[in-house]
Structures are given as structure tokens and as C-alpha cells.
Amino acid sequence: MNNRVDMDNQTDMNQLTEVTKTASFMNNNKSDRQIKRKRADRRFHWYGFTAIAMALAFLVFFFVDIIGQALPAFDQTEVHVTVNYTKAATKNYNKAVDKSVRRIVSRAWLRSIPQYLEAHPEMIGTSHDEWVPADSRVDQFIKEHDGHGLKSKYQRTVKEMQQENRVRSVFNTTLFTRGDSKLPEYAGIWAAAVGSVFTLLITMLVAVPIGVMTAIYLEEFAADNRFTRLIEVNINNLAAIPSILYGLLGLAIFISFFGVPRSSALAGGLTLALMTLPVIIITTRASLRAVPESIREAAYGLGASNLQTTWHHVLPLAMPGILTGSIIGLAQAMGETAPLIIVGMMAYIPDAPTSILDATTVLPAQVYTWSTESLRGYSERTAAGILVLLTVLLSLNALAVKLRNRAQQTW
């Protein structure tokens, strides 16, 4: 009997030992899994932090590089020379200055002397000491840029003029008051900026009303059937196709079929409106869908029609999102170049357009044109144009964020 009891006790002890071992094994496995999960979490956290740090480092590098290249463009070198407004200068502008400084001053300024004398005939026969724009090679030499291309004899002349305090650097107003030029020292963004404004105005006037009305109809009035679903699929697909295809579409429809003047702000604005429409429609529908259904039901309960409900209740509540989407769509359109190349807005435009039918260009296209020039002076103007474009785009995005935050409602 005692032996049987001892055997039972031994069996119980063995079972208890096995249970203890199993529990210990399971606890160890659980602890190992927890350690592995924590390690995986730390690795994922580190990967995410590294990705963000690399993105920020790239962004900082980009802005530092662009700003560093753009800042010299805001300074322009001027030289102090004697200008002889003789009658001979009305036919040969080279006669207006001494031969020793003829290669120092800007050729664009020299070429403007006959027109100046034609407008001011009382100046003929007089001489004046004036500060005039220097040639771009002189400007690059003063800024100590490599590849300035200024010959040694002219370098000596410029150094002598520096010693005589006849060389100075001033703020480059030409960059903001003139259009494109074949000479870097006279090249500016004014014509491209005016063309961009005209083009964006047309894009806004066409794309925003049509896009918003289309979204309202599809979201609030159209029946849910195969036809409307097909339209929705096509709108989503149009938002994803390459922008250059819109340029081909604009060339075929607006220029070839309707006869809109090539290179005009009207052609460019209508083309960008086609490209912006899907973005505005999608964002507007999302804003309308975010309005709670209870708002509509309450309006219907008070006897309002579908139109009254949409116009007086749904649309005002969705307006912040609609404005945000529209501004972002216009900002995207402002940075486009590919579709505008197809409709001819890469032309050389020295003067700002006076109407939407005049030949013009836009700021991104102007920047691209300058980037292809070989003269060193265009490089810093390219960076300056990029900086101005980035400032405008960031301002538009900041405006969109501000409008969204001020009018955002939590349901």
C-alpha cells in the first residue's frame, strides 16, 4: 500500500515537474518573442527616423544650394563712364562711349541709346558721367565666378576702374522689371511673370467653376448607375496621365480646331484647365462627401429641395475643402512646363504681353530656357527664377493650409 502511495506521489511529482518545465519553456518562448518584437519595433522606428532625416537633409541641401546660386543674381555690377550723346550715336551706338570701355559696358544698354536719343532729342550734343550696367562677363568677374570669359586686358581695365571707385554693385531691379534678353545682364522675369498671371487667371476661370459644378452634380444629383461610374473611373484615370498628353490635347483642340493663337496665354490657360479639372473634381467630391448625411436629412425634413439643400447647407460647409483643392490644383498647374511646350509657350518674349492673345511664356518655361544657355550669367538667373517660383508655390500651399485650418470643422 505504501509502495502504491509512493508511486502515486512520484507520478504526481513527475507530472508537476513536466508542467513546470512546460510553463517555463512557454514563458521563455514568450519572453523571446517579446524581445524580438521590441527589436523589430526599434528597427522600424530607426528606419523611419533615418528616412525622415535623409529627406530633411536633402531638402536643406536643395534650398541651401538654390539660395546660394540665386543670391548673386540679385546684385548687378555697374560702371561709371562718360556717355557722349552725339549725333553720330543716333546711328552708331558704339560712338557713345570711349573705345577703352566699350567692352566693359552692357551691349544691350549701348543698343538702347539710339532709341533714347530719338525719344529725348534735347540730349543730343551733351555728355554725362553716368552709372550704366556692366557686361555680364564683367559682372561675373567682379563676383569672382569661374568661367566668366573676360579677357585679360579687360580684366586690367576693370581693376583700374575699381581702384578709381568707378565700379559698384547695386540691387538688380532689371531681374524684376524686364523680360527675356539675349544678354544675361538685361534678362528678367517680368514678361514671364505677367504671362503666368494671365495663364493662371484663365485656368482658374475655366477649371474651378466647371470642376466644382461637375463634382456637385456627380455627388449630389446624378444617379448611381453604370454611366456615372464610368465617368468617375475616367476622371480618376485623367488625374494620373502624364501632363504632356494634355499639351497634345490642347494643341489638337484649341489651336488646330478652334484656332486659338499659338503661344498665347489663352491657349496655355485652356490647356492647363484641362489638366487641372480632374484634380478639382476629385477634391471637391471628397469635400462634399465629408459633410455628414444628417445635414442633408435635416434640410429634407424641413421641406428643402435637393437644390436648396446643396446650395444653402452642403456647399457652404464643403467650401473650405473645395478652396483648398482648387488652390493646390492651380499651384500644380503653375509649376507645369511640359504641356506648355507643346502649345508653343517656350518662345523668346522680351516684352510683357498686354492681352491673353499675345505671345507669351510662363515662369517655369523661362527658367528652363535660361538653364539651356551657355553663358555663365544665365546660371544664377536660373536659380533666381527657381527661387521666385518656389516662393510663389509655397505661398499658395501655405494659403491653402491656412484656409483649411481656419474653416475646418469636426463632425
For each residue, the residues with C-beta under 8 A, 3 or more apart:
1: 4 5
2: 5 6
3: 6 7
4: 1 7 8
5: 1 2 8 9
6: 2 3 9 10
7: 3 4 10 11
8: 4 5 11 12
9: 5 6 12 13
10: 6 7 13 14
11: 7 8 14 15
12: 8 9 15 16
13: 9 10 16 17
14: 10 11 17 18
15: 11 12 18 19
16: 12 13 19 20
17: 13 14 20 21
18: 14 15 21 22
19: 15 16 22 23
20: 16 17 23 24
21: 17 18 24 25
22: 18 19 25 26
23: 19 20 26 27
24: 20 21 27 28
25: 21 22 28 29
26: 22 23 29 30
27: 23 24 30 31
28: 24 25 31 32
29: 25 26 32 33
30: 26 27 33 34
31: 27 28 34 35
32: 28 29 35 36
33: 29 30 36 37
34: 30 31 37 38
35: 31 32 38 39
36: 32 33 39 40
37: 33 34 40 41
38: 34 35 41 42
39: 35 36 42 43
40: 36 37 43 44
41: 37 38 44 45
42: 38 39 45 46
43: 39 40 46 47
44: 40 41 47 48
45: 41 42 48 49
46: 42 43 49 50
47: 43 44 50 51
48: 44 45 51 52
49: 45 46 52 53
50: 46 47 53 54
51: 47 48 54 55
52: 48 49 55 56
53: 49 50 56 57
54: 50 51 57 58
55: 51 52 58 59
56: 52 53 59 60
57: 53 54 60 61
58: 54 55 61 62
59: 55 56 62 63
60: 56 57 63 64
61: 57 58 64 65
62: 58 59 65 66
63: 59 60 66 67
64: 60 61 67 68
65: 61 62 68 69
66: 62 63 69 70 383 386 387 390
67: 63 64 70 71 387
68: 64 65 71
69: 65 66 72 379 380 382 383
70: 66 67 73 74 380 383 384 386 387
71: 67 68 74 75
72: 69 75 143 145 380
73: 70 172 175 380 381 383 384
74: 70 71 171 172 175 384
75: 71 72 143 169 170 171 172
76: 133 134 139 169 170 171 172 173 174 175 185
77: 133 134 138 139 142 143 167 168 169
78: 131 132 133 134 167 168 169 170
79: 101 104 105 131 132 134 138 158 161 166 167
80: 129 130 131 161 165 166 167 168
81: 97 98 101 104 105 129 130 132 166
82: 97 98 127 128 129 130
83: 96 97 113 127 128 129 130 132
84: 89 95 96 97 127
85: 89 96 113 117 123 124 125 126 127 128
86: 89 95 96 124 125
87: 90 124 125
88: 91 92 95
89: 84 85 86 92 93 95 96 113 114 117
90: 87 113 114 117 118 124
91: 88 114
92: 88 89 95
93: 89 96 110 111 112 113 114
94: 97 102 110
95: 84 86 88 89 92
96: 83 84 85 86 89 93 110 113
97: 81 82 83 84 94 101 102 105 110
98: 81 82 101 102
99: 102
100: 157
101: 79 81 97 98 104 105 157 161
102: 94 97 98 99 105 110
103: 135 151 154
104: 79 81 101 134 135 138 154 157 158 161
105: 79 81 97 101 102 109 110 132 133 134 135
106: 109 110 132 133 134 135 136 183 185 186
107: 110 111 135 183
108: 111 112 133 181 182 183 185 186
109: 105 106 112 113 132 133 186
110: 93 94 96 97 102 105 106 107 113
111: 93 107 108 114
112: 93 108 109 115 116
113: 83 85 89 90 93 96 109 110 116 117
114: 89 90 91 93 111 117 118
115: 112 118 119
116: 112 113 119 120 123
117: 85 89 90 113 114 120 121 123 124
118: 90 114 115 121
119: 115 116
120: 116 117 123
121: 117 118 124
122:
123: 85 116 117 120 126
124: 85 86 87 90 117 121
125: 85 86 87
126: 85 123
127: 82 83 84 85
128: 82 83 85
129: 80 81 82 83
130: 80 81 82 83
131: 78 79 80 168 170
132: 78 79 81 83 105 106 109
133: 76 77 78 105 106 108 109 174 185 186
134: 76 77 78 79 104 105 106 138 139 142 167 185
135: 103 104 105 106 107 138 139 150 185
136: 106 139 140 183 184 185 375 376 377
137: 140 141 148 149 150 154 376 377
138: 77 79 104 134 135 141 142 150 154 158
139: 76 77 134 135 136 142 143 184 185 377
140: 136 137 143 145 147 148 149 150 376 377
141: 137 138 144 145 148 150 155 158
142: 77 134 138 139 158 167 169
143: 72 75 77 139 140
144: 141
145: 72 140 141 148 376
146: 376
147: 140 376
148: 137 140 141 145 376
149: 137 140 375 376
150: 135 137 138 140 141 154 155 158
151: 103 154 155
152: 155 156
153: 156 157
154: 103 104 137 138 150 151 157 158
155: 141 150 151 152 158 159
156: 152 153 159 160
157: 100 101 104 153 154 160 161
158: 79 104 138 141 142 150 154 155 161 162 167
159: 155 156 162 163
160: 156 157 163 164
161: 79 80 101 104 157 158 164 166 167
162: 158 159 165 166 167
163: 159 160
164: 160 161
165: 80 162 168
166: 79 80 81 161 162
167: 77 78 79 80 134 142 158 161 162
168: 77 78 80 131 165
169: 75 76 77 78 142
170: 75 76 78 131
171: 74 75 76
172: 73 74 75 76 175 176
173: 76 176 177
174: 76 133 177 178 185 186 187 188
175: 73 74 76 172 178 187 188 189 381 384
176: 172 173 188 189 190
177: 173 174 188 190
178: 174 175 181 186 187 188 190 191 350
179: 188 190 191 192 349 350 351 352
180: 187 188 191 192 348 349 350 361 366 369
181: 108 178 184 185 186 187 188 350
182: 108
183: 106 107 108 136 186 187
184: 136 139 181 187 373 375 376 377 378 381
185: 76 106 108 133 134 135 136 139 174 181 377
186: 106 108 109 133 174 178 181 183
187: 174 175 178 180 181 183 184 370 377 378 381
188: 174 175 176 177 178 179 180 181 191
189: 175 176 192 193 363 366 384 385 388
190: 176 177 178 179 193 194 352
191: 178 179 180 188 194 195 349 350 351 352 353 360 361 366
192: 179 180 189 195 196 349 360 361 362 363 365 366 385
193: 189 190 196 197 363
194: 190 191 197 198 352 353 360
195: 191 192 198 199 265 268 345 349 352 353 360 361 362 363
196: 192 193 199 200 334 362 363
197: 193 194 200 201
198: 194 195 201 202 265 269 353 356 360
199: 195 196 202 203 265 268 269 272 340 345 360 362
200: 196 197 203 204 269 272 330 333 334
201: 197 198 204 205 269
202: 198 199 205 206 265 266 268 269 270 273 356
203: 199 200 206 207 269 270 272 273 276 330 333
204: 200 201 207 208 326 330
205: 201 202 208 209
206: 202 203 209 210 269 270 273
207: 203 204 210 211 272 273 274 276 277 280 326 329 330 333
208: 204 205 211 212 280 326
209: 205 206 212 213
210: 206 207 213 214 273 277
211: 207 208 214 215 276 277 279 280 281 284 326 329
212: 208 209 215 216 280 284 322 326
213: 209 210 216 217
214: 210 211 217 218 277 281
215: 211 212 218 219 280 281 282 284 285 288
216: 212 213 219 220 221 284 288 310 315
217: 213 214 220 221 222
218: 214 215 221 222 228 231 232 281 285
219: 215 216 222 284 285 288 289
220: 216 217 288 306 310 314
221: 216 217 218 306 310
222: 217 218 219 228
223: 228
224: 228 229
225: 228 229
226: 229 230
227: 230 231
228: 218 222 223 224 225 231 232
229: 224 225 226 232 233
230: 226 227 233 234
231: 218 227 228 234 235
232: 218 228 229 235 236
233: 229 230 236 237
234: 230 231 237 238
235: 231 232 238 239 278 281 282
236: 232 233 239 240 278 282
237: 233 234 240 241
238: 234 235 241 277 278
239: 235 236 278 279 282
240: 236 237
241: 237 238 245 246
242: 245 338
243: 246 247 275 336 338 339
244: 247 248 338 339 341 342
245: 241 242 248 249
246: 241 243 249 250 271 272 274 275 339
247: 243 244 250 251 271 338 339 340 341 342 343
248: 244 245 251 252 342
249: 245 246 252 253 271 274
250: 246 247 253 254 255 267 268 270 271 274 339 342 343
251: 247 248 254 255 256 342 343
252: 248 249 255 256 257
253: 249 250 256 257 258
254: 250 251 257 258 260 266 267 270 271 343
255: 250 251 252 258 259 260 261 262 267 343 344
256: 251 252 253
257: 252 253 254
258: 253 254 255
259: 255
260: 254 255 264 266 267 270
261: 255 264 266 267 357 359
262: 255 267 343 344 359
263: 267 343 344 345 347 359 360 361
264: 260 261 267 268 353 356 357 358 359 360
265: 195 198 199 202 268 269 353 356 357 358 360
266: 202 254 260 261 269 270 356 357
267: 250 254 255 260 261 262 263 264 270 271 343 344 345
268: 195 199 202 250 264 265 271 272 339 340 343 345 360 362
269: 198 199 200 201 202 203 206 265 266 272 273 356
270: 202 203 206 250 254 260 266 267 273 274
271: 246 247 249 250 254 267 268 274 275 339 340 342 343
272: 199 200 203 207 246 268 269 275 276 333 336 339 340
273: 202 203 206 207 210 269 270 276 277
274: 207 246 249 250 270 271 277
275: 243 246 271 272 278 333 336 339
276: 203 207 211 272 273 279 280 329 330 332 333
277: 207 210 211 214 238 273 274 280 281
278: 235 236 238 239 275 281 282
279: 211 239 276 282 283 325 328 329 332
280: 207 208 211 212 215 276 277 283 284 325 326 329
281: 211 214 215 218 235 277 278 284 285
282: 215 235 236 239 278 279 285 286 325
283: 279 280 286 287 321 322 324 325 326 328 329
284: 211 212 215 216 219 280 281 287 288 318 321 322 325 326
285: 215 218 219 281 282 288 289
286: 282 283 289 290 321 325
287: 283 284 290 291 318 319 320 321 322 325
288: 215 216 219 220 284 285 291 314 315 318
289: 219 285 286
290: 286 287 318 321 411
291: 287 288 295 296 314 317 318
292: 295 411
293: 296 297
294: 297 298
295: 291 292 298 299 313 314 317
296: 291 293 299 300 309 313 314
297: 293 294 300 301
298: 294 295 301 302
299: 295 296 302 304 308 309 312 313
300: 296 297 303 304 309
301: 297 298
302: 298 299
303: 300
304: 299 300 308 309 312 313
305: 308 309
306: 220 221 309 310
307: 310 311
308: 299 304 305 311 312 313
309: 296 299 300 304 305 306 312 313 314
310: 216 220 221 306 307 313 314 315
311: 307 308 314 315
312: 299 304 308 309 315 316
313: 295 296 299 304 308 309 310 316 317
314: 220 288 291 295 296 309 310 311 317 318
315: 216 288 310 311 312 318 319
316: 312 313 319
317: 291 295 313 314 409
318: 284 287 288 290 291 314 315 321 322
319: 287 315 316 322 323 407
320: 287 323 324 403 404 406 407 408
321: 283 284 286 287 290 318 324 325 404
322: 212 283 284 287 318 319 325 326
323: 319 320 326 327 400 403
324: 283 320 321 327 328 400 401 403 404
325: 279 280 282 283 284 286 287 321 322 328 329
326: 204 207 208 211 212 280 283 284 322 323 329 330
327: 323 324 330 331 396 397 399 400 403
328: 279 283 324 325 331 332 396 397 400
329: 207 211 276 279 280 283 325 326 332 333
330: 200 203 204 207 276 326 327 333 334 396
331: 327 328 334 335 393 396 397 400
332: 276 279 328 329 335 336
333: 200 203 207 272 275 276 329 330 336
334: 196 200 330 331 362 363 364 389 392 393 396
335: 331 332 364 389 393
336: 243 272 275 332 333 339 340 364
337: 340 341 362 364 365 368
338: 242 243 244 247 341 342
339: 243 244 246 247 250 268 271 272 275 336 342 343
340: 199 247 268 271 272 336 337 343 345 346 362 364 365
341: 244 247 337 338 344 345 346 365
342: 244 247 248 250 251 271 338 339
343: 247 250 251 254 255 262 263 267 268 271 339 340
344: 255 262 263 267 341 347 359
345: 195 199 263 267 268 340 341 360 361 362 365
346: 340 341 361 365 368 369
347: 263 344 359 360 361
348: 180 369
349: 179 180 191 192 195 352 353 359 360 361
350: 178 179 180 181 191
351: 179 191
352: 179 190 191 194 195 349 360
353: 191 194 195 198 264 265 349 356 358 359 360
354: 358
355: 358
356: 198 202 264 265 266 269 353
357: 261 264 265 266
358: 264 265 353 354 355
359: 261 262 263 264 344 347 349 353
360: 191 192 194 195 198 199 263 264 265 268 345 347 349 352 353
361: 180 191 192 195 263 345 346 347 349 365 366 369
362: 192 195 196 199 268 334 337 340 345 365 366
363: 189 192 193 195 196 334 366 367 385 388 389 392
364: 334 335 336 337 340 367 368 389
365: 192 337 340 341 345 346 361 362 368 369
366: 180 189 191 192 361 362 363 369 370 385
367: 363 364 370 371 382 385 386 389
368: 337 346 364 365 371 372
369: 180 346 348 361 365 366 372 373
370: 187 366 367 373 378 381 382 385
371: 367 368 378 379 382
372: 368 369
373: 184 369 370 378
374: 378
375: 136 149 184 378
376: 136 137 140 145 146 147 148 149 184 379
377: 136 137 139 140 184 185 187 380 381
378: 184 187 370 371 373 374 375 381 382
379: 69 371 376 382 383
380: 69 70 72 73 377 383 384
381: 73 175 184 187 370 377 378 384 385
382: 69 367 370 371 378 379 385 386
383: 66 69 70 73 379 380 386 387
384: 70 73 74 175 189 380 381 387 388
385: 189 192 363 366 367 370 381 382 388 389
386: 66 70 367 382 383 389 390
387: 66 67 70 383 384 390 391
388: 189 363 384 385 391 392
389: 334 335 363 364 367 385 386 392 393
390: 66 386 387 393 394
391: 387 388 394 395
392: 334 363 388 389 395 396
393: 331 334 335 389 390 396 397
394: 390 391 397 398
395: 391 392 398 399
396: 327 328 330 331 334 392 393 399 400
397: 327 328 331 393 394 400 401
398: 394 395 401 402
399: 327 395 396 402 403
400: 323 324 327 328 331 396 397 403 404
401: 324 397 398 404 405
402: 398 399 405 406
403: 320 323 324 327 399 400 406 407
404: 320 321 324 400 401 407 408
405: 401 402 408
406: 320 402 403
407: 319 320 403 404
408: 320 404 405
409: 317
410:
411: 290 292
